[in-house]
């Protein structure tokens, strides 16, 4: 029986400037163990540094920490939402959407993590959709020196009832020094642990891996359920992400991730020709133009 495959510990590096800096993680560094995650950014920004841009064939999930300012989300499906601290905006791009996110007011510090999640090939041509999950609607489980906030999916002690476009476990976990968080990883599922701050040891009964702030570990491909135990050696905060891998090729350009070269070319053309809609920017005014 095949035991869990575990990546090397990946050390993120913060790069950027006052307007935008991030610790970036991409699947290329994990030998397929991050799947279905394409990657994620732990970011801080104070300006609209990206402007309106397209997504297709994947989901972009913006989760804000409690110390963040407000983040304004606009997209070409007509969504106009202020992402509040502790909340999650899930943009499932499908065949294509144009969106922008920016701090309000301008200059406010936005602090969060943006996760890029691949979409199954059979769903890449679906219409885009968005989902906003407010912090107050996320269950929080407090037990044995741990606080687990369920942004999506389920933990051992709590489940988020909100139906999401993909089955993803997204947990914001705080562990007091000397305590541990346990999670049952279903057979075949992947798990990604990102330590925001503190120090922890990840173990599965066979081996253990120490992690410090800014480090990432990914695991997958076990033929049986695995109990993961994350023990804190100092007060620790981490993001835990888990899903069933897709095992599908990705043809990508920027934030477009399709299942073939032909699909990728069509998505790029759709954006350039306005078939995804767009967001018109005139000074400080942003206007949503819906897709035809």
C-alpha positions in Angstrom: 0.0 0.0 0.0 1.4 3.4 -1.0 2.1 5.8 1.8 1.9 9.6 1.5 4.2 11.4 -0.9 5.6 14.5 0.7 7.4 17.4 -0.9 10.5 19.1 0.3 10.0 22.1 2.5 9.7 25.1 0.3 10.9 28.5 1.7 9.0 31.4 0.4 10.7 34.8 -0.1 8.9 38.1 0.2 9.4 40.4 -2.8 7.9 43.6 -4.1 7.6 47.1 -2.8 5.3 49.3 -0.6 2.5 49.1 -3.2 2.6 45.3 -3.5 4.7 42.6 -2.0 4.1 38.9 -1.7 5.4 35.5 -0.8 4.6 33.5 -3.9 4.1 29.7 -4.2 3.7 27.9 -7.5 3.0 24.2 -8.3 6.2 23.9 -10.4 8.1 23.5 -7.1 6.1 20.5 -5.8 6.3 17.7 -8.4 2.5 17.6 -8.8 1.8 17.4 -5.1 0.0 20.8 -5.0 -2.6 19.7 -7.5 -5.3 20.9 -7.9 -3.7 24.1 -6.6 -1.9 26.1 -9.2 -0.4 28.2 -6.5 -1.0 31.0 -4.1 0.3 34.4 -2.9 0.5 35.7 0.6 0.3 39.4 -0.2 0.1 42.9 1.1 -0.9 45.8 -1.2 -1.9 49.5 -0.9 -2.8 50.3 -4.5 -4.6 49.0 -7.6 -1.4 47.5 -9.0 -2.9 45.0 -11.4 -5.9 46.8 -12.9 -8.6 44.9 -14.8 -7.3 41.5 -16.0 -8.7 38.2 -17.3 -9.1 34.8 -15.6 -10.2 31.6 -17.3 -10.2 27.9 -16.6 -9.5 28.3 -12.9 -10.7 29.9 -9.7 -9.1 32.8 -7.8 -9.9 32.9 -4.1 -9.1 36.1 -2.2 -9.1 35.6 1.6 -8.4 38.5 3.9 -6.8 38.4 7.3 -8.4 40.2 10.2 -5.8 43.0 10.2 -6.5 43.9 6.5 -8.2 46.9 5.1 -11.2 46.5 2.8 -10.8 45.1 -0.8 -13.2 46.1 -3.5 -14.0 43.4 -6.1 -15.5 44.2 -9.5 -15.9 41.7 -12.4 -17.6 41.4 -15.8 -20.4 39.1 -14.5 -21.7 42.3 -12.7 -20.3 41.4 -9.2 -19.6 44.5 -7.1 -18.6 43.5 -3.6 -16.4 44.9 -0.8 -14.4 42.0 0.6 -14.3 42.6 4.4 -11.5 41.4 6.8 -11.8 37.7 7.5 -14.0 37.1 4.4 -13.5 35.1 1.2 -14.3 36.0 -2.4 -14.3 33.0 -4.8 -14.2 33.8 -8.5 -14.8 30.7 -10.6 -13.7 32.0 -14.0 -15.0 29.2 -16.3 -14.7 30.2 -19.9 -13.5 33.7 -18.9 -14.1 36.7 -16.7 -12.4 40.1 -16.3 -12.0 41.3 -12.7 -10.2 43.8 -10.6 -9.6 44.1 -6.9 -8.3 47.3 -5.2 -8.0 48.7 -1.6 -10.7 51.1 -0.3 -9.8 53.8 0.4 -6.8 54.0 -1.9 -3.7 53.6 0.2 -5.3 51.2 2.8 -3.2 48.1 3.5 -4.8 45.0 2.3 -3.4 41.8 3.8 -4.5 38.3 2.6 -3.8 35.2 0.7 -5.0 34.6 -2.9 -5.3 31.0 -4.0 -5.3 29.8 -7.6 -7.3 26.6 -8.1 -7.4 24.6 -11.3 -10.8 23.7 -12.8 -11.5 20.3 -14.3 -11.2 20.2 -18.0 -14.9 19.3 -18.5 -15.9 22.5 -16.6 -13.5 25.0 -18.1 -16.1 26.2 -20.7 -18.9 26.8 -18.1 -20.1 30.3 -17.4 -18.2 32.2 -14.8 -19.7 32.6 -11.3 -18.7 34.3 -8.1 -19.3 33.5 -4.4 -18.7 35.8 -1.4 -18.5 34.1 2.0 -18.5 36.6 4.8 -16.4 36.0 7.9 -19.4 35.8 10.2 -20.7 32.8 8.1 -17.5 30.8 8.6 -17.7 28.2 11.5 -15.0 28.5 14.1 -14.0 25.5 16.3 -12.1 26.1 19.5 -10.5 23.1 21.1 -7.4 22.0 23.0 -5.3 25.1 22.3 -6.4 25.4 18.7 -8.8 27.7 16.9 -9.9 26.5 13.4 -11.8 28.8 11.1 -13.4 27.0 8.2 -13.4 29.3 5.3 -14.6 26.4 3.0 -15.1 22.7 3.3 -14.7 20.9 6.7 -12.4 20.3 9.6 -12.8 17.5 12.2 -14.9 19.7 14.5 -16.8 21.9 12.1 -18.0 22.2 8.5 -18.9 25.2 6.4 -22.4 24.6 4.9 -21.8 26.9 1.9 -21.8 25.1 -1.4 -18.6 26.1 -3.3 -17.8 25.6 -7.0 -15.2 23.0 -6.2 -14.7 20.7 -3.2 -11.9 22.5 -1.3 -11.0 22.4 2.4 -9.7 25.9 3.3 -8.8 26.3 7.0 -7.3 29.2 8.9 -5.7 27.6 11.9 -4.1 29.0 15.1 -2.3 26.6 17.4 -1.0 27.7 20.8 2.5 26.6 21.6 2.6 23.0 22.9 -0.7 22.0 21.3 -1.6 20.2 18.0 -4.1 20.3 15.2 -5.3 17.0 13.7 -6.8 16.5 10.3 -8.0 13.3 8.5 -6.8 13.5 4.9 -9.0 11.3 2.7 -7.2 8.7 0.5 -5.9 10.3 -2.7 -6.4 13.9 -1.6 -3.6 16.5 -1.5 -2.8 18.7 1.5 -0.9 21.9 1.6 0.4 23.5 4.8 1.6 27.1 4.7 2.9 28.6 8.0 2.0 32.2 8.2 3.9 32.7 11.5 5.4 30.6 14.2 7.0 27.1 14.2 5.4 23.7 13.8 6.0 20.1 13.1 3.9 18.2 10.6 3.7 14.4 11.1 1.7 11.4 9.7 2.7 8.6 12.0 5.7 7.6 9.9 7.7 10.8 9.5 7.8 14.4 10.6 8.8 17.6 9.0 9.6 20.9 10.9 8.2 24.1 9.4 8.9 27.8 10.2 7.1 30.9 9.2 6.9 31.4 5.5 7.5 27.7 4.7 5.3 25.3 2.7 4.8 21.6 2.7 2.6 19.6 0.3 1.5 16.0 0.5 -0.6 13.7 -1.7 -1.0 10.2 -3.4 -1.7 8.0 -0.4 -3.9 5.0 -1.1 -5.4 5.2 2.4 -6.7 7.9 4.8 -3.9 9.7 6.6 -4.1 11.4 9.9 -2.0 14.6 9.8 -0.8 16.0 13.1 0.5 19.6 13.2 2.2 20.4 16.5 3.1 23.9 17.4 6.5 24.6 19.0 5.6 28.3 19.3 2.3 30.1 18.8 1.6 29.3 15.2 -0.8 30.4 12.5 -1.2 28.4 9.3 -3.3 28.0 6.2 -4.4 24.4 5.4 -5.6 23.6 1.9 -6.8 20.2 0.7 -8.7 18.8 -2.3 -8.8 15.9 -4.7 -6.1 16.2 -7.4 -7.3 16.5 -11.0 -4.2 15.0 -12.7 -4.8 17.0 -15.8 -2.4 19.0 -18.0 -2.5 22.8 -17.9 -1.8 25.2 -20.8 -1.4 28.6 -19.3 -0.7 32.2 -20.0 -0.8 34.6 -17.1 -4.0 33.9 -15.1 -5.6 31.8 -17.8 -5.3 28.0 -17.3 -6.9 25.8 -20.0 -6.9 22.2 -20.9 -5.4 22.5 -24.4 -3.5 24.8 -26.6 -6.6 25.4 -28.7 -8.6 26.4 -25.6 -5.9 28.7 -24.4 -5.7 30.4 -27.8 -9.5 30.9 -27.8 -9.5 32.3 -24.2 -6.9 34.8 -25.1 -8.8 35.8 -28.3 -12.1 36.1 -26.3 -10.4 38.5 -23.9 -8.8 40.6 -26.6 -12.0 40.8 -28.5 -14.2 41.8 -25.5 -16.2 38.5 -25.3 -15.4 38.2 -21.6 -16.7 41.7 -21.0 -14.4 44.3 -19.5 -14.0 47.0 -16.8 -13.6 50.5 -18.1 -11.4 52.7 -16.0 -11.7 56.5 -16.3 -9.7 58.3 -13.6 -11.1 57.0 -10.3 -14.3 55.6 -11.9 -14.5 51.9 -12.8 -17.5 50.8 -14.9 -18.4 47.1 -15.4 -19.2 46.2 -19.1 -20.9 42.9 -19.2 -20.0 40.2 -21.6 -22.1 40.2 -24.8 
